[in-house]
Amino acid sequence: MKAVTWRGINEIGVEDVPEPRILNGGDIVLEVGLSATCGSDLHLVGGYVPAMRAGDVLGHEFMGTVAEVGPDVTKHRVGDRVVVVSFISCGKCWYCLQGLYSLCDNGNPNPGITEALWGQAIGGCFGYSHALGGWAGSHARYVRVPYADQGAFTVPDDVSDERALFASDAAPTGWTGAHQAGVRPGDVVAVWGAGGVGQMAARAAMLMGAERVVVVDRYANRLEQVRTHVGAETLDYEQVDVAAELREATGGRGPDVCIEAVGMEAHTPGAQHVYDQVKQQLRLQTDRLAAVRDAVHACRKGGTVFTLGVFGGLVDKFPLGAVMNKGLTLRGAQQHGHRYVPEILERMSRGEVRTEHLATHVMSLDDGPEGYRMFKEKEDGCVRAVFRPGA
């Protein structure tokens, strides 16, 4: 079957790969309906995430139709339309029972790599390197889904494919950030990054009762999406002093919660960006954390900063003194989507969460390399390139 694959640093290909099959009783094989690019994919493309191999199938945000079920699957039948959480979790280990699904002990069959990086292994993720399990990704006609009773969710009839697609990763990642950061009614929340995840973090914060939500970015089309489809306020960090604007909006205190939704390739104006980029490319640090630094400095004393963007390892000039002296709570996580997807699908059905606007460019698998190029370069206002394998 045809699939979009990683061929090397900054090299994406389209090639034939073997069709997946049922290997364990809890598996399903899914005929992919839609599969989206994600900002974290760009870290793979750029070579900043280790353990990629030529020929690895990319993609971790997807939905489709059940084509085959294993003998132990009880919740799904052939023909069901489902959305699949990007992280692979067994549902039975200690971490899954605590609702910490991305920390699953059994979702990653290659735990040694992340144990060496971080001290302990986290769960697995579709199409996200052999460090997170080596699972084949979703930019293909078919994909094998393990632990399907845990990670696949039936899509309501009144939710379109284009809306359901982003219940796989962008929306539950945003929900993870807002919920784990402890957003409460009356809070002022600032979100750095107006991509799909940042927009969904902002929407989640609004639905959790935040009084004001402000999204920070530099791309006019993404900020317009925030205002039109999410309903949050926006700031262009290249046009205004973000910290000053946030203090002005909060009586001089700063936001109660700051959510960073950018990740390891963050941009910042001026010489600091060049310094961070050179150090990253020389592998003197693995990540650029400009957005995290801004969030830490902007957050009110005693507030919470949540790192929702993907980071891989070591950073330079982390403002630990600000975290300690301001009494901040600093948290982070990959998404615990299994606990949030049912609520998200229900809110999608009621029209409270809309995501179709994120799919700015829908194309076939043959256009995979071009889709990733447009997505990376933000060409033609590309917010997400989405592939339709059946096209």
C-alpha positions in Angstrom: 0.0 0.0 0.0 1.0 3.6 -0.5 2.3 5.6 2.5 4.1 8.9 3.3 7.5 8.1 4.8 10.5 9.7 6.5 13.5 9.2 4.2 16.1 11.3 6.0 16.5 14.8 7.5 14.2 17.2 5.6 13.4 14.4 3.1 9.8 13.0 2.8 8.8 10.3 0.4 5.9 8.3 -0.9 6.5 4.6 -1.2 4.8 1.2 -1.1 4.9 -0.5 2.4 3.3 -3.8 3.6 -0.3 -3.7 4.6 -0.8 -4.1 8.3 -2.5 -7.2 9.8 -3.9 -8.2 13.1 -1.1 -9.3 15.4 -2.8 -9.4 18.8 -6.4 -10.1 19.9 -7.0 -6.5 20.9 -6.0 -5.0 17.5 -8.1 -3.5 14.8 -7.0 -2.6 11.3 -8.3 0.8 10.3 -9.0 2.1 6.8 -7.7 5.7 7.2 -10.2 8.4 6.1 -8.2 11.5 7.0 -4.7 11.9 8.5 -3.3 15.3 9.5 0.2 16.7 9.8 1.1 18.0 13.2 3.7 20.6 14.4 5.5 18.0 16.3 6.1 16.1 13.0 8.4 18.9 12.0 10.8 17.9 14.8 11.0 14.5 13.1 11.5 16.0 9.7 14.3 18.3 10.9 16.1 15.5 12.6 15.7 16.8 16.2 14.0 13.6 17.4 16.3 10.6 17.6 15.6 7.0 16.4 14.0 7.7 13.0 14.7 5.2 10.3 14.4 5.6 6.5 11.0 4.2 5.5 9.2 4.9 8.7 5.6 5.8 8.0 4.6 9.2 9.4 1.4 10.5 10.9 -0.3 10.3 14.3 -3.6 12.3 14.0 -6.2 10.3 12.2 -9.7 8.8 11.9 -11.3 6.3 9.6 -13.4 3.1 9.3 -12.8 -0.2 11.0 -11.7 -2.7 8.3 -10.8 -5.7 10.5 -11.1 -6.6 14.2 -9.1 -8.9 16.5 -10.9 -11.6 18.4 -10.7 -9.8 21.8 -12.1 -6.5 20.6 -15.5 -5.8 22.2 -16.3 -2.1 21.5 -15.8 -2.0 17.7 -17.1 -3.8 14.6 -16.2 -3.7 10.9 -17.7 -0.6 9.4 -17.6 1.6 12.5 -16.3 5.1 12.0 -13.8 5.9 14.8 -11.2 8.4 15.8 -7.9 7.1 17.4 -5.9 8.8 20.1 -2.3 9.4 18.9 -0.8 7.9 22.1 -1.0 4.1 22.5 -2.0 3.0 26.0 -3.0 -0.4 27.4 -5.7 0.9 29.8 -4.6 -1.6 32.5 -1.2 -0.5 33.9 -0.9 1.7 37.0 -0.4 4.9 35.0 -3.5 4.2 32.8 -5.6 3.5 35.9 -4.5 7.0 37.2 -5.7 8.6 33.9 -2.1 9.3 32.9 -2.4 7.5 29.6 0.6 8.9 27.8 2.8 7.5 30.5 1.6 3.9 29.9 4.0 1.2 30.8 3.0 -1.1 27.9 2.4 1.2 25.0 6.1 1.5 24.0 7.9 -1.7 23.1 11.2 0.1 22.9 11.5 1.6 26.4 15.3 1.7 26.5 15.7 4.8 24.4 13.5 7.1 26.5 14.7 5.5 29.7 18.2 6.6 28.8 16.9 10.1 27.8 14.5 10.8 30.6 15.1 8.3 33.3 11.8 6.4 32.6 10.0 5.4 29.5 6.7 7.0 28.4 4.0 5.4 26.2 4.1 4.8 22.5 2.9 7.1 19.7 1.9 6.3 16.1 4.5 7.4 13.6 6.8 9.1 16.1 10.2 7.4 15.9 11.5 4.2 17.4 12.0 6.1 20.7 8.2 6.0 21.1 7.7 2.5 20.0 8.4 2.4 16.2 4.7 2.1 15.5 3.7 2.7 11.9 2.0 6.0 11.3 -1.3 6.9 9.8 -0.3 8.6 6.5 -1.3 5.3 4.7 -4.4 3.5 3.4 -4.5 1.3 6.5 -3.0 1.3 10.0 -2.9 -1.2 12.7 -4.3 0.1 16.0 -3.3 -1.9 19.2 -5.4 -1.8 22.4 -8.3 -0.6 20.2 -10.9 -0.9 22.9 -8.9 1.8 24.8 -7.7 4.1 22.1 -10.4 4.1 19.4 -13.6 6.1 19.9 -16.8 5.9 17.9 -17.6 9.1 16.1 -21.2 10.5 16.5 -23.2 10.5 13.3 -23.6 14.3 13.4 -19.8 14.9 13.6 -18.1 15.2 10.2 -14.8 13.5 9.4 -13.1 16.8 9.2 -14.2 17.8 12.7 -13.6 14.3 14.2 -10.1 14.2 12.8 -8.7 16.7 15.3 -10.2 14.8 18.3 -7.3 12.4 17.7 -4.5 14.7 18.9 -4.9 18.5 18.6 -8.0 18.8 20.8 -7.1 16.2 23.5 -3.6 17.7 23.7 -5.2 21.1 24.3 -7.5 19.7 26.9 -4.6 18.0 28.6 -2.8 21.3 28.9 -5.8 23.3 30.2 -7.0 20.6 32.6 -3.6 19.6 34.0 -2.7 23.3 34.4 -5.7 23.6 36.7 -7.7 26.3 34.8 -10.5 27.5 37.0 -13.5 29.8 36.5 -12.4 33.4 36.5 -8.8 32.7 35.5 -6.9 34.7 32.9 -5.1 32.3 30.6 -2.4 33.0 28.0 -1.5 30.5 25.4 1.7 30.7 23.3 1.2 29.3 19.8 -1.9 29.6 17.6 -1.5 26.3 15.7 -4.0 23.5 16.2 -2.9 22.5 19.7 -2.7 26.2 20.9 -6.2 26.9 19.5 -7.6 23.8 21.2 -5.9 24.7 24.5 -7.5 28.1 24.3 -10.9 26.7 23.6 -10.6 24.2 26.4 -9.7 26.9 28.8 -12.7 28.9 27.7 -15.1 26.0 28.2 -13.5 25.4 31.7 -14.7 28.9 32.7 -11.6 31.1 32.1 -12.6 34.8 32.2 -10.2 35.8 29.5 -8.0 33.8 27.2 -5.3 35.4 25.1 -3.4 33.6 22.3 0.1 34.7 21.3 1.5 34.2 17.8 3.0 36.0 14.9 1.0 34.6 11.9 -2.0 36.8 11.0 -4.0 33.9 9.5 -3.7 31.8 12.6 -4.6 34.7 14.9 -7.6 35.4 12.7 -8.7 31.7 13.1 -8.4 32.1 16.9 -10.7 35.2 16.9 -13.2 33.7 14.4 -13.4 30.0 15.4 -12.2 29.9 19.0 -13.4 33.2 20.3 -10.3 34.1 22.2 -8.3 37.3 22.2 -5.0 37.5 20.4 -1.5 39.2 20.5 1.1 39.4 17.8 4.4 39.2 19.6 6.2 40.9 16.7 4.0 43.9 17.0 3.5 44.4 20.8 5.3 43.8 24.1 3.4 40.7 25.1 4.4 40.8 28.8 3.3 44.4 29.1 0.0 43.8 27.4 -0.7 40.8 29.7 0.1 42.8 32.8 -2.1 45.6 31.6 -5.0 43.1 31.1 -4.6 41.7 34.6 -4.2 44.7 36.9 -0.4 44.3 36.8 -0.3 40.7 38.0 0.1 38.6 34.8 -2.0 35.6 33.7 -3.0 32.9 36.3 -2.1 30.2 33.8 0.4 30.3 30.9 0.3 27.4 28.4 3.2 26.9 26.0 2.0 25.2 22.8 5.0 25.7 20.5 7.7 23.2 21.4 11.4 22.7 20.7 11.7 24.9 17.6 10.3 28.1 19.1 10.9 31.4 17.4 11.6 34.7 19.1 12.6 38.1 17.6 16.1 39.4 17.6 19.5 37.9 18.4 18.3 35.5 21.0 16.6 33.4 18.3 19.9 33.2 16.3 21.8 32.2 19.4 19.2 29.4 20.3 19.0 28.2 16.7 22.8 27.9 16.3 23.2 26.0 19.6 20.4 23.6 18.6 21.8 23.0 15.1 25.3 22.4 16.6 23.6 20.0 19.1 24.9 22.0 22.0 21.3 22.0 23.1 18.4 19.9 21.8 15.6 22.4 22.1 14.8 26.1 21.7 12.6 27.3 24.6 11.9 30.9 23.8 8.1 30.5 24.4 8.7 28.8 27.7 10.9 31.6 28.9 8.3 34.2 27.9 5.6 32.2 29.7 7.6 31.9 32.9 8.4 35.6 32.9 4.8 36.7 32.1 3.0 34.4 34.5 1.8 36.0 37.8 3.5 35.1 41.0 2.1 31.8 42.3 0.7 31.0 38.9 1.1 27.9 36.7 3.1 27.3 33.6 2.3 24.3 31.5 4.6 23.1 28.7 2.4 21.4 26.1 4.8 21.7 23.1 7.1 18.7 22.5 10.6 18.9 23.9 13.3 16.2 23.6 16.1 16.8 25.9 18.3 19.7 27.2 17.9 23.5 27.0 20.0 26.5 27.7 19.2 29.5 29.8 16.1 28.1 31.5 14.8 30.7 34.0 14.8 28.4 37.0 15.3 31.4 39.3 12.1 32.9 38.1 10.2 29.6 38.7 11.5 29.3 42.2 11.4 32.9 43.4 7.9 33.6 41.8 6.5 30.4 43.4 5.4 29.0 40.0 4.0 25.6 39.4 5.7 24.1 36.3 4.1 21.1 34.6 4.1 19.4 31.3 2.7 16.3 29.6 2.1 14.5 26.4 -1.7 14.1 25.9 -3.8 11.9 28.1 -6.4 11.8 25.3 -8.3 8.7 26.4 -9.8 10.6 29.3 -10.8 13.7 27.3 -12.0 12.3 23.8 -15.5 11.4 24.9 -16.2 14.9 26.2 -14.6 16.4 23.1 -16.7 14.4 20.8 -19.8 15.3 22.7 -18.9 19.0 22.6 -18.1 18.6 18.9 -21.6 17.2 18.4 -23.1 20.2 20.2 -21.1 22.6 18.1 -19.0 23.9 21.1 -15.8 22.7 19.5 -15.2 23.4 15.8 -12.0 22.2 14.1 -12.7 22.0 10.4 -11.0 25.3 9.8 -7.6 23.8 10.8 -7.6 21.6 7.7 -6.6 24.4 5.4 -5.1 22.1 2.7 -6.6 18.6 2.0 -4.7 16.5 -0.5 -3.8 12.9 -1.5 -1.0 10.8 -0.2 0.9 11.4 -3.5 1.1 15.0 -2.4 2.7 14.1 1.0 6.1 15.7 0.4 4.5 18.9 -0.9 2.0 18.9 2.0 4.8 18.8 4.5 6.8 21.5 2.7 3.8 23.8 2.7 3.1 23.0 6.3 6.7 23.6 7.4 7.0 26.9 5.4 3.5 28.1 6.3 3.0 28.6 2.6 -0.4 29.8 1.4 -1.6 30.1 4.9 -1.2 26.4 5.6 -2.2 25.6 9.2 -2.5 21.9 8.7 -2.0 19.7 5.6 -4.4 16.8 5.7 -4.2 13.7 3.6 -7.1 11.6 2.3 -5.6 8.2 1.5 -8.6 7.1 -0.5 -8.3 10.0 -2.9 
